[in-house]
Amino acid sequence: MARPEAKVMLASARGQACICCGVQDGTIVAAHYQGFRSSSLGKGIGIKPHNLFIAHLCRRCHEEQDGYKNSHFDDPWMKKIEGSETALYYIVKTWERLFNQGKIKIVK
């Protein structure tokens, strides 16, 4: 059974702009982290990482991120490193957005 905060994170993508390109085209989703450390964040065979590790991405940016299509490198290893780091950056920017919108709060 999903924890309540997990469902809230998925729903947080509704009505947002893409954290990557800024488009607001109705295709924004909570894109899960698929980088090098995803297995330590809950990913398994047929299982996505925990819903806390998401970025607000449009369909196009999500597809590009999953396929490392915008990589600046020819080397496959470097493409994966760049893709993993980029995904983490988008997750951090999504959390920053949600904090600034008052949707994430720090509690003592």
Biopython code that builds the backbone (N, CA, C, O; Angstrom):
import numpy as np
from Bio.PDB.StructureBuilder import StructureBuilder

atoms = [
    (1, "MET", "N", (0.837, -1.179, 0.000)),
    (1, "MET", "CA", (0.000, 0.000, 0.000)),
    (1, "MET", "C", (0.883, 1.244, 0.000)),
    (1, "MET", "O", (1.823, 1.345, 0.789)),
    (2, "ALA", "N", (0.583, 2.178, -0.876)),
    (2, "ALA", "CA", (1.376, 3.401, -0.987)),
    (2, "ALA", "C", (1.161, 4.298, 0.222)),
    (2, "ALA", "O", (0.049, 4.431, 0.733)),
    (3, "ARG", "N", (2.247, 4.906, 0.662)),
    (3, "ARG", "CA", (2.144, 5.857, 1.762)),
    (3, "ARG", "C", (1.517, 7.148, 1.235)),
    (3, "ARG", "O", (1.693, 7.480, 0.063)),
    (4, "PRO", "N", (0.781, 7.890, 2.090)),
    (4, "PRO", "CA", (0.078, 9.102, 1.638)),
    (4, "PRO", "C", (1.001, 10.125, 0.984)),
    (4, "PRO", "O", (0.626, 10.745, -0.012)),
    (5, "GLU", "N", (2.205, 10.312, 1.531)),
    (5, "GLU", "CA", (3.107, 11.315, 0.952)),
    (5, "GLU", "C", (3.537, 10.924, -0.458)),
    (5, "GLU", "O", (3.854, 11.786, -1.278)),
    (6, "ALA", "N", (3.547, 9.637, -0.735)),
    (6, "ALA", "CA", (3.915, 9.176, -2.063)),
    (6, "ALA", "C", (2.882, 9.608, -3.101)),
    (6, "ALA", "O", (3.245, 10.057, -4.189)),
    (7, "LYS", "N", (1.605, 9.475, -2.772)),
    (7, "LYS", "CA", (0.539, 9.887, -3.687)),
    (7, "LYS", "C", (0.536, 11.400, -3.866)),
    (7, "LYS", "O", (0.267, 11.897, -4.960)),
    (8, "VAL", "N", (0.832, 12.130, -2.804)),
    (8, "VAL", "CA", (0.889, 13.591, -2.878)),
    (8, "VAL", "C", (1.984, 14.021, -3.851)),
    (8, "VAL", "O", (1.796, 14.961, -4.623)),
    (9, "MET", "N", (3.120, 13.339, -3.815)),
    (9, "MET", "CA", (4.216, 13.693, -4.716)),
    (9, "MET", "C", (3.827, 13.455, -6.173)),
    (9, "MET", "O", (4.142, 14.276, -7.034)),
    (10, "LEU", "N", (3.157, 12.361, -6.457)),
    (10, "LEU", "CA", (2.724, 12.106, -7.833)),
    (10, "LEU", "C", (1.737, 13.172, -8.290)),
    (10, "LEU", "O", (1.821, 13.656, -9.419)),
    (11, "ALA", "N", (0.808, 13.535, -7.423)),
    (11, "ALA", "CA", (-0.206, 14.540, -7.759)),
    (11, "ALA", "C", (0.401, 15.933, -7.893)),
    (11, "ALA", "O", (-0.200, 16.808, -8.516)),
    (12, "SER", "N", (1.578, 16.150, -7.321)),
    (12, "SER", "CA", (2.191, 17.484, -7.345)),
    (12, "SER", "C", (2.538, 17.956, -8.750)),
    (12, "SER", "O", (2.761, 19.149, -8.957)),
    (13, "ALA", "N", (2.588, 17.057, -9.710)),
    (13, "ALA", "CA", (2.934, 17.439, -11.087)),
    (13, "ALA", "C", (1.774, 18.124, -11.810)),
    (13, "ALA", "O", (1.986, 18.859, -12.774)),
    (14, "ARG", "N", (0.543, 17.879, -11.341)),
    (14, "ARG", "CA", (-0.631, 18.466, -12.006)),
    (14, "ARG", "C", (-0.570, 19.985, -12.008)),
    (14, "ARG", "O", (-0.391, 20.608, -10.961)),
    (15, "GLY", "N", (-0.721, 20.576, -13.183)),
    (15, "GLY", "CA", (-0.772, 22.022, -13.308)),
    (15, "GLY", "C", (0.582, 22.719, -13.286)),
    (15, "GLY", "O", (0.644, 23.947, -13.351)),
    (16, "GLN", "N", (1.660, 21.958, -13.196)),
    (16, "GLN", "CA", (2.994, 22.549, -13.151)),
    (16, "GLN", "C", (3.556, 22.727, -14.562)),
    (16, "GLN", "O", (3.047, 22.156, -15.527)),
    (17, "ALA", "N", (4.604, 23.524, -14.657)),
    (17, "ALA", "CA", (5.381, 23.630, -15.887)),
    (17, "ALA", "C", (6.502, 22.602, -15.824)),
    (17, "ALA", "O", (6.895, 22.178, -14.737)),
    (18, "CYS", "N", (7.013, 22.202, -16.967)),
    (18, "CYS", "CA", (8.135, 21.281, -17.033)),
    (18, "CYS", "C", (9.346, 21.940, -16.374)),
    (18, "CYS", "O", (9.684, 23.078, -16.698)),
    (19, "ILE", "N", (9.987, 21.244, -15.467)),
    (19, "ILE", "CA", (11.134, 21.787, -14.745)),
    (19, "ILE", "C", (12.341, 21.929, -15.677)),
    (19, "ILE", "O", (13.281, 22.660, -15.365)),
    (20, "CYS", "N", (12.320, 21.240, -16.805)),
    (20, "CYS", "CA", (13.425, 21.273, -17.762)),
    (20, "CYS", "C", (13.247, 22.381, -18.797)),
    (20, "CYS", "O", (14.104, 23.256, -18.921)),
    (21, "CYS", "N", (12.144, 22.348, -19.538)),
    (21, "CYS", "CA", (11.970, 23.284, -20.664)),
    (21, "CYS", "C", (10.960, 24.396, -20.383)),
    (21, "CYS", "O", (10.897, 25.371, -21.131)),
    (22, "GLY", "N", (10.163, 24.262, -19.306)),
    (22, "GLY", "CA", (9.212, 25.301, -18.930)),
    (22, "GLY", "C", (7.851, 25.230, -19.590)),
    (22, "GLY", "O", (6.977, 26.041, -19.285)),
    (23, "VAL", "N", (7.650, 24.276, -20.490)),
    (23, "VAL", "CA", (6.369, 24.173, -21.189)),
    (23, "VAL", "C", (5.252, 23.783, -20.215)),
    (23, "VAL", "O", (5.482, 23.046, -19.256)),
    (24, "GLN", "N", (4.057, 24.280, -20.471)),
    (24, "GLN", "CA", (2.853, 23.882, -19.732)),
    (24, "GLN", "C", (1.850, 23.394, -20.761)),
    (24, "GLN", "O", (0.956, 24.134, -21.171)),
    (25, "ASP", "N", (2.003, 22.142, -21.176)),
    (25, "ASP", "CA", (1.194, 21.610, -22.270)),
    (25, "ASP", "C", (0.244, 20.494, -21.856)),
    (25, "ASP", "O", (-0.330, 19.812, -22.704)),
    (26, "GLY", "N", (0.082, 20.312, -20.549)),
    (26, "GLY", "CA", (-0.833, 19.276, -20.075)),
    (26, "GLY", "C", (-0.230, 17.884, -20.038)),
    (26, "GLY", "O", (-0.919, 16.927, -19.686)),
    (27, "THR", "N", (1.056, 17.745, -20.398)),
    (27, "THR", "CA", (1.685, 16.418, -20.377)),
    (27, "THR", "C", (2.651, 16.250, -19.207)),
    (27, "THR", "O", (3.389, 15.266, -19.154)),
    (28, "ILE", "N", (2.655, 17.193, -18.275)),
    (28, "ILE", "CA", (3.614, 17.155, -17.170)),
    (28, "ILE", "C", (3.283, 15.981, -16.249)),
    (28, "ILE", "O", (2.144, 15.812, -15.814)),
    (29, "VAL", "N", (4.306, 15.178, -15.964)),
    (29, "VAL", "CA", (4.149, 14.018, -15.083)),
    (29, "VAL", "C", (5.243, 14.037, -14.017)),
    (29, "VAL", "O", (6.215, 14.787, -14.106)),
    (30, "ALA", "N", (5.055, 13.197, -13.018)),
    (30, "ALA", "CA", (6.071, 12.981, -12.002)),
    (30, "ALA", "C", (7.005, 11.890, -12.525)),
    (30, "ALA", "O", (6.715, 10.701, -12.392)),
    (31, "ALA", "N", (8.117, 12.298, -13.117)),
    (31, "ALA", "CA", (9.069, 11.359, -13.714)),
    (31, "ALA", "C", (10.011, 10.827, -12.639)),
    (31, "ALA", "O", (10.675, 11.601, -11.949)),
    (32, "HIS", "N", (10.068, 9.511, -12.501)),
    (32, "HIS", "CA", (10.893, 8.874, -11.472)),
    (32, "HIS", "C", (12.369, 8.831, -11.874)),
    (32, "HIS", "O", (12.715, 8.722, -13.050)),
    (33, "TYR", "N", (13.218, 8.920, -10.856)),
    (33, "TYR", "CA", (14.669, 8.827, -11.046)),
    (33, "TYR", "C", (15.040, 7.443, -11.559)),
    (33, "TYR", "O", (14.614, 6.430, -11.004)),
    (34, "GLN", "N", (15.846, 7.405, -12.634)),
    (34, "GLN", "CA", (16.262, 6.141, -13.231)),
    (34, "GLN", "C", (17.785, 6.048, -13.335)),
    (34, "GLN", "O", (18.307, 5.267, -14.130)),
    (35, "GLY", "N", (18.490, 6.835, -12.541)),
    (35, "GLY", "CA", (19.945, 6.897, -12.643)),
    (35, "GLY", "C", (20.657, 5.767, -11.914)),
    (35, "GLY", "O", (20.053, 4.775, -11.505)),
    (36, "PHE", "N", (21.966, 5.957, -11.767)),
    (36, "PHE", "CA", (22.834, 4.935, -11.194)),
    (36, "PHE", "C", (22.420, 4.448, -9.815)),
    (36, "PHE", "O", (22.559, 3.263, -9.512)),
    (37, "ARG", "N", (21.924, 5.326, -8.993)),
    (37, "ARG", "CA", (21.604, 4.957, -7.614)),
    (37, "ARG", "C", (20.124, 4.621, -7.412)),
    (37, "ARG", "O", (19.659, 4.561, -6.274)),
    (38, "SER", "N", (19.396, 4.406, -8.478)),
    (38, "SER", "CA", (17.951, 4.178, -8.355)),
    (38, "SER", "C", (17.622, 2.918, -7.558)),
    (38, "SER", "O", (16.601, 2.881, -6.871)),
    (39, "SER", "N", (18.456, 1.894, -7.635)),
    (39, "SER", "CA", (18.151, 0.671, -6.877)),
    (39, "SER", "C", (18.241, 0.911, -5.370)),
    (39, "SER", "O", (17.551, 0.248, -4.596)),
    (40, "SER", "N", (19.081, 1.848, -4.952)),
    (40, "SER", "CA", (19.161, 2.152, -3.517)),
    (40, "SER", "C", (18.009, 3.049, -3.069)),
    (40, "SER", "O", (17.842, 3.299, -1.876)),
    (41, "LEU", "N", (17.213, 3.533, -4.028)),
    (41, "LEU", "CA", (16.067, 4.389, -3.724)),
    (41, "LEU", "C", (14.740, 3.661, -3.979)),
    (41, "LEU", "O", (13.699, 4.298, -4.137)),
    (42, "GLY", "N", (14.786, 2.341, -4.019)),
    (42, "GLY", "CA", (13.566, 1.547, -4.120)),
    (42, "GLY", "C", (13.313, 0.884, -5.458)),
    (42, "GLY", "O", (12.366, 0.106, -5.577)),
    (43, "LYS", "N", (14.130, 1.162, -6.478)),
    (43, "LYS", "CA", (13.900, 0.565, -7.792)),
    (43, "LYS", "C", (14.246, -0.928, -7.774)),
    (43, "LYS", "O", (15.218, -1.365, -7.159)),
    (44, "GLY", "N", (13.422, -1.666, -8.464)),
    (44, "GLY", "CA", (13.658, -3.094, -8.630)),
    (44, "GLY", "C", (13.103, -3.523, -9.975)),
    (44, "GLY", "O", (12.693, -2.675, -10.768)),
    (45, "ILE", "N", (13.082, -4.783, -10.243)),
    (45, "ILE", "CA", (12.542, -5.276, -11.506)),
    (45, "ILE", "C", (11.042, -5.003, -11.526)),
    (45, "ILE", "O", (10.290, -5.550, -10.720)),
    (46, "GLY", "N", (10.621, -4.157, -12.449)),
    (46, "GLY", "CA", (9.213, -3.782, -12.560)),
    (46, "GLY", "C", (8.737, -2.819, -11.486)),
    (46, "GLY", "O", (7.536, -2.577, -11.363)),
    (47, "ILE", "N", (9.668, -2.260, -10.698)),
    (47, "ILE", "CA", (9.313, -1.344, -9.610)),
    (47, "ILE", "C", (10.082, -0.041, -9.792)),
    (47, "ILE", "O", (11.300, -0.048, -9.971)),
    (48, "LYS", "N", (9.369, 1.062, -9.746)),
    (48, "LYS", "CA", (10.004, 2.376, -9.850)),
    (48, "LYS", "C", (10.581, 2.762, -8.485)),
    (48, "LYS", "O", (10.167, 2.229, -7.456)),
    (49, "PRO", "N", (11.536, 3.690, -8.488)),
    (49, "PRO", "CA", (12.013, 4.199, -7.194)),
    (49, "PRO", "C", (10.865, 4.855, -6.427)),
    (49, "PRO", "O", (9.805, 5.121, -6.995)),
    (50, "HIS", "N", (11.079, 5.111, -5.147)),
    (50, "HIS", "CA", (10.076, 5.737, -4.294)),
    (50, "HIS", "C", (9.571, 7.022, -4.951)),
    (50, "HIS", "O", (10.328, 7.713, -5.634)),
    (51, "ASN", "N", (8.311, 7.335, -4.747)),
    (51, "ASN", "CA", (7.691, 8.515, -5.350)),
    (51, "ASN", "C", (8.245, 9.840, -4.840)),
    (51, "ASN", "O", (7.906, 10.891, -5.383)),
    (52, "LEU", "N", (9.075, 9.815, -3.828)),
    (52, "LEU", "CA", (9.721, 11.054, -3.387)),
    (52, "LEU", "C", (10.775, 11.520, -4.390)),
    (52, "LEU", "O", (11.137, 12.697, -4.407)),
    (53, "PHE", "N", (11.266, 10.609, -5.222)),
    (53, "PHE", "CA", (12.356, 10.917, -6.136)),
    (53, "PHE", "C", (11.840, 11.124, -7.558)),
    (53, "PHE", "O", (12.099, 10.333, -8.466)),
    (54, "ILE", "N", (11.098, 12.223, -7.710)),
    (54, "ILE", "CA", (10.466, 12.547, -8.993)),
    (54, "ILE", "C", (10.837, 13.965, -9.431)),
    (54, "ILE", "O", (11.232, 14.809, -8.627)),
    (55, "ALA", "N", (10.696, 14.186, -10.730)),
    (55, "ALA", "CA", (10.861, 15.521, -11.305)),
    (55, "ALA", "C", (9.648, 15.806, -12.173)),
    (55, "ALA", "O", (9.108, 14.898, -12.803)),
    (56, "HIS", "N", (9.219, 17.053, -12.210)),
    (56, "HIS", "CA", (8.095, 17.452, -13.060)),
    (56, "HIS", "C", (8.614, 17.634, -14.484)),
    (56, "HIS", "O", (9.280, 18.623, -14.788)),
    (57, "LEU", "N", (8.306, 16.681, -15.346)),
    (57, "LEU", "CA", (8.777, 16.735, -16.733)),
    (57, "LEU", "C", (7.620, 16.562, -17.711)),
    (57, "LEU", "O", (6.678, 15.815, -17.447)),
    (58, "CYS", "N", (7.701, 17.259, -18.845)),
    (58, "CYS", "CA", (6.725, 17.066, -19.920)),
    (58, "CYS", "C", (7.051, 15.752, -20.631)),
    (58, "CYS", "O", (8.110, 15.162, -20.418)),
    (59, "ARG", "N", (6.144, 15.319, -21.459)),
    (59, "ARG", "CA", (6.324, 14.053, -22.170)),
    (59, "ARG", "C", (7.631, 14.031, -22.953)),
    (59, "ARG", "O", (8.375, 13.053, -22.894)),
    (60, "ARG", "N", (7.912, 15.108, -23.688)),
    (60, "ARG", "CA", (9.118, 15.152, -24.526)),
    (60, "ARG", "C", (10.394, 15.081, -23.689)),
    (60, "ARG", "O", (11.298, 14.302, -23.992)),
    (61, "CYS", "N", (10.465, 15.900, -22.635)),
    (61, "CYS", "CA", (11.662, 15.911, -21.786)),
    (61, "CYS", "C", (11.822, 14.595, -21.023)),
    (61, "CYS", "O", (12.942, 14.135, -20.800)),
    (62, "HIS", "N", (10.699, 13.993, -20.625)),
    (62, "HIS", "CA", (10.746, 12.704, -19.938)),
    (62, "HIS", "C", (11.342, 11.645, -20.857)),
    (62, "HIS", "O", (12.208, 10.877, -20.438)),
    (63, "GLU", "N", (10.888, 11.600, -22.101)),
    (63, "GLU", "CA", (11.423, 10.632, -23.068)),
    (63, "GLU", "C", (12.905, 10.878, -23.321)),
    (63, "GLU", "O", (13.693, 9.934, -23.377)),
    (64, "GLU", "N", (13.282, 12.135, -23.473)),
    (64, "GLU", "CA", (14.691, 12.465, -23.701)),
    (64, "GLU", "C", (15.537, 12.097, -22.491)),
    (64, "GLU", "O", (16.645, 11.582, -22.642)),
    (65, "GLN", "N", (15.028, 12.355, -21.301)),
    (65, "GLN", "CA", (15.775, 12.037, -20.078)),
    (65, "GLN", "C", (15.952, 10.528, -19.934)),
    (65, "GLN", "O", (17.043, 10.060, -19.610)),
    (66, "ASP", "N", (14.896, 9.773, -20.171)),
    (66, "ASP", "CA", (15.003, 8.316, -20.037)),
    (66, "ASP", "C", (15.969, 7.717, -21.056)),
    (66, "ASP", "O", (16.616, 6.707, -20.777)),
    (67, "GLY", "N", (16.072, 8.333, -22.236)),
    (67, "GLY", "CA", (16.953, 7.795, -23.276)),
    (67, "GLY", "C", (18.289, 8.494, -23.390)),
    (67, "GLY", "O", (19.072, 8.177, -24.285)),
    (68, "TYR", "N", (18.574, 9.448, -22.496)),
    (68, "TYR", "CA", (19.824, 10.224, -22.534)),
    (68, "TYR", "C", (20.059, 10.829, -23.913)),
    (68, "TYR", "O", (21.199, 10.914, -24.368)),
    (69, "LYS", "N", (18.978, 11.254, -24.585)),
    (69, "LYS", "CA", (19.070, 11.723, -25.970)),
    (69, "LYS", "C", (19.776, 13.059, -26.133)),
    (69, "LYS", "O", (20.287, 13.348, -27.214)),
    (70, "ASN", "N", (19.820, 13.883, -25.091)),
    (70, "ASN", "CA", (20.460, 15.190, -25.207)),
    (70, "ASN", "C", (21.879, 15.191, -24.657)),
    (70, "ASN", "O", (22.403, 16.243, -24.289)),
    (71, "SER", "N", (22.493, 14.041, -24.599)),
    (71, "SER", "CA", (23.830, 13.947, -24.033)),
    (71, "SER", "C", (24.844, 14.681, -24.900)),
    (71, "SER", "O", (24.731, 14.726, -26.125)),
    (72, "HIS", "N", (25.824, 15.246, -24.236)),
    (72, "HIS", "CA", (26.918, 15.930, -24.921)),
    (72, "HIS", "C", (28.079, 14.980, -25.204)),
    (72, "HIS", "O", (29.106, 15.399, -25.739)),
    (73, "PHE", "N", (27.925, 13.715, -24.851)),
    (73, "PHE", "CA", (29.014, 12.742, -24.970)),
    (73, "PHE", "C", (28.668, 11.634, -25.954)),
    (73, "PHE", "O", (27.502, 11.275, -26.119)),
    (74, "ASP", "N", (29.697, 11.097, -26.608)),
    (74, "ASP", "CA", (29.527, 9.943, -27.487)),
    (74, "ASP", "C", (29.703, 8.639, -26.716)),
    (74, "ASP", "O", (29.094, 7.622, -27.047)),
    (75, "ASP", "N", (30.541, 8.680, -25.686)),
    (75, "ASP", "CA", (30.823, 7.500, -24.888)),
    (75, "ASP", "C", (29.580, 7.070, -24.105)),
    (75, "ASP", "O", (29.018, 7.884, -23.372)),
    (76, "PRO", "N", (29.133, 5.818, -24.237)),
    (76, "PRO", "CA", (27.919, 5.357, -23.552)),
    (76, "PRO", "C", (27.984, 5.518, -22.028)),
    (76, "PRO", "O", (26.979, 5.855, -21.401)),
    (77, "TRP", "N", (29.148, 5.283, -21.434)),
    (77, "TRP", "CA", (29.308, 5.421, -19.980)),
    (77, "TRP", "C", (29.092, 6.871, -19.564)),
    (77, "TRP", "O", (28.395, 7.140, -18.585)),
    (78, "MET", "N", (29.685, 7.805, -20.302)),
    (78, "MET", "CA", (29.535, 9.223, -19.990)),
    (78, "MET", "C", (28.091, 9.677, -20.203)),
    (78, "MET", "O", (27.605, 10.530, -19.460)),
    (79, "LYS", "N", (27.401, 9.130, -21.193)),
    (79, "LYS", "CA", (25.988, 9.448, -21.405)),
    (79, "LYS", "C", (25.170, 9.072, -20.170)),
    (79, "LYS", "O", (24.302, 9.830, -19.739)),
    (80, "LYS", "N", (25.452, 7.900, -19.608)),
    (80, "LYS", "CA", (24.715, 7.445, -18.419)),
    (80, "LYS", "C", (25.016, 8.328, -17.215)),
    (80, "LYS", "O", (24.114, 8.666, -16.448)),
    (81, "ILE", "N", (26.278, 8.700, -17.049)),
    (81, "ILE", "CA", (26.647, 9.576, -15.934)),
    (81, "ILE", "C", (25.944, 10.923, -16.076)),
    (81, "ILE", "O", (25.351, 11.425, -15.121)),
    (82, "GLU", "N", (26.013, 11.500, -17.267)),
    (82, "GLU", "CA", (25.366, 12.800, -17.505)),
    (82, "GLU", "C", (23.855, 12.695, -17.280)),
    (82, "GLU", "O", (23.262, 13.576, -16.656)),
    (83, "GLY", "N", (23.230, 11.632, -17.779)),
    (83, "GLY", "CA", (21.789, 11.445, -17.613)),
    (83, "GLY", "C", (21.398, 11.300, -16.154)),
    (83, "GLY", "O", (20.387, 11.854, -15.722)),
    (84, "SER", "N", (22.191, 10.558, -15.392)),
    (84, "SER", "CA", (21.917, 10.356, -13.980)),
    (84, "SER", "C", (22.029, 11.670, -13.214)),
    (84, "SER", "O", (21.166, 11.990, -12.396)),
    (85, "GLU", "N", (23.081, 12.426, -13.474)),
    (85, "GLU", "CA", (23.290, 13.709, -12.799)),
    (85, "GLU", "C", (22.219, 14.725, -13.193)),
    (85, "GLU", "O", (21.754, 15.490, -12.349)),
    (86, "THR", "N", (21.831, 14.739, -14.448)),
    (86, "THR", "CA", (20.790, 15.651, -14.906)),
    (86, "THR", "C", (19.461, 15.327, -14.220)),
    (86, "THR", "O", (18.739, 16.229, -13.795)),
    (87, "ALA", "N", (19.146, 14.041, -14.118)),
    (87, "ALA", "CA", (17.905, 13.629, -13.448)),
    (87, "ALA", "C", (17.905, 14.083, -11.992)),
    (87, "ALA", "O", (16.889, 14.577, -11.502)),
    (88, "LEU", "N", (19.018, 13.924, -11.301)),
    (88, "LEU", "CA", (19.108, 14.371, -9.909)),
    (88, "LEU", "C", (18.922, 15.877, -9.808)),
    (88, "LEU", "O", (18.270, 16.361, -8.883)),
    (89, "TYR", "N", (19.488, 16.621, -10.751)),
    (89, "TYR", "CA", (19.326, 18.081, -10.767)),
    (89, "TYR", "C", (17.854, 18.453, -10.917)),
    (89, "TYR", "O", (17.365, 19.332, -10.208)),
    (90, "TYR", "N", (17.144, 17.793, -11.831)),
    (90, "TYR", "CA", (15.723, 18.084, -12.035)),
    (90, "TYR", "C", (14.901, 17.735, -10.787)),
    (90, "TYR", "O", (13.930, 18.423, -10.471)),
    (91, "ILE", "N", (15.285, 16.678, -10.089)),
    (91, "ILE", "CA", (14.591, 16.315, -8.852)),
    (91, "ILE", "C", (14.795, 17.400, -7.801)),
    (91, "ILE", "O", (13.846, 17.808, -7.130)),
    (92, "VAL", "N", (16.028, 17.864, -7.659)),
    (92, "VAL", "CA", (16.314, 18.929, -6.690)),
    (92, "VAL", "C", (15.543, 20.193, -7.052)),
    (92, "VAL", "O", (14.980, 20.844, -6.171)),
    (93, "LYS", "N", (15.508, 20.550, -8.334)),
    (93, "LYS", "CA", (14.766, 21.744, -8.766)),
    (93, "LYS", "C", (13.267, 21.568, -8.518)),
    (93, "LYS", "O", (12.592, 22.537, -8.170)),
    (94, "THR", "N", (12.736, 20.371, -8.687)),
    (94, "THR", "CA", (11.324, 20.107, -8.401)),
    (94, "THR", "C", (11.040, 20.289, -6.919)),
    (94, "THR", "O", (10.042, 20.907, -6.550)),
    (95, "TRP", "N", (11.914, 19.755, -6.062)),
    (95, "TRP", "CA", (11.739, 19.931, -4.614)),
    (95, "TRP", "C", (11.831, 21.401, -4.234)),
    (95, "TRP", "O", (11.073, 21.860, -3.379)),
    (96, "GLU", "N", (12.735, 22.145, -4.843)),
    (96, "GLU", "CA", (12.853, 23.580, -4.574)),
    (96, "GLU", "C", (11.555, 24.289, -4.954)),
    (96, "GLU", "O", (11.067, 25.138, -4.208)),
    (97, "ARG", "N", (11.003, 23.943, -6.104)),
    (97, "ARG", "CA", (9.733, 24.533, -6.550)),
    (97, "ARG", "C", (8.628, 24.247, -5.547)),
    (97, "ARG", "O", (7.898, 25.152, -5.144)),
    (98, "LEU", "N", (8.505, 22.990, -5.145)),
    (98, "LEU", "CA", (7.445, 22.609, -4.211)),
    (98, "LEU", "C", (7.618, 23.297, -2.859)),
    (98, "LEU", "O", (6.631, 23.667, -2.223)),
    (99, "PHE", "N", (8.849, 23.469, -2.421)),
    (99, "PHE", "CA", (9.110, 24.199, -1.180)),
    (99, "PHE", "C", (8.688, 25.657, -1.327)),
    (99, "PHE", "O", (8.010, 26.202, -0.456)),
    (100, "ASN", "N", (9.089, 26.291, -2.435)),
    (100, "ASN", "CA", (8.733, 27.693, -2.672)),
    (100, "ASN", "C", (7.233, 27.900, -2.815)),
    (100, "ASN", "O", (6.724, 28.975, -2.496)),
    (101, "GLN", "N", (6.521, 26.891, -3.288)),
    (101, "GLN", "CA", (5.064, 26.961, -3.411)),
    (101, "GLN", "C", (4.356, 26.618, -2.097)),
    (101, "GLN", "O", (3.128, 26.653, -2.025)),
    (102, "GLY", "N", (5.121, 26.292, -1.075)),
    (102, "GLY", "CA", (4.534, 25.941, 0.221)),
    (102, "GLY", "C", (3.965, 24.530, 0.281)),
    (102, "GLY", "O", (3.240, 24.192, 1.216)),
    (103, "LYS", "N", (4.289, 23.708, -0.707)),
    (103, "LYS", "CA", (3.767, 22.330, -0.745)),
    (103, "LYS", "C", (4.639, 21.357, 0.023)),
    (103, "LYS", "O", (4.211, 20.251, 0.356)),
    (104, "ILE", "N", (5.868, 21.776, 0.303)),
    (104, "ILE", "CA", (6.787, 21.016, 1.162)),
    (104, "ILE", "C", (7.196, 21.962, 2.272)),
    (104, "ILE", "O", (7.609, 23.094, 2.020)),
    (105, "LYS", "N", (7.077, 21.490, 3.498)),
    (105, "LYS", "CA", (7.410, 22.328, 4.648)),
    (105, "LYS", "C", (8.427, 21.631, 5.523)),
    (105, "LYS", "O", (8.427, 20.406, 5.649)),
    (106, "ILE", "N", (9.284, 22.415, 6.119)),
    (106, "ILE", "CA", (10.249, 21.900, 7.087)),
    (106, "ILE", "C", (9.599, 22.000, 8.468)),
    (106, "ILE", "O", (9.146, 23.071, 8.873)),
    (107, "VAL", "N", (9.557, 20.897, 9.172)),
    (107, "VAL", "CA", (8.915, 20.847, 10.493)),
    (107, "VAL", "C", (9.978, 20.545, 11.537)),
    (107, "VAL", "O", (10.835, 19.683, 11.341)),
    (108, "LYS", "N", (9.910, 21.269, 12.649)),
    (108, "LYS", "CA", (10.849, 21.011, 13.749)),
    (108, "LYS", "C", (10.468, 19.757, 14.469)),
    (108, "LYS", "O", (11.135, 19.368, 15.427)),
]
sb = StructureBuilder()
sb.init_structure("model")
sb.init_model(0)
sb.init_chain("A")
sb.init_seg("    ")
for serial, (resi, resn, name, xyz) in enumerate(atoms, 1):
    if name == "N":
        sb.init_residue(resn, " ", resi, " ")
    sb.init_atom(name, np.array(xyz, "f"), 0.0, 1.0, " ", f" {name:<3s}", serial, name[0])
structure = sb.get_structure()
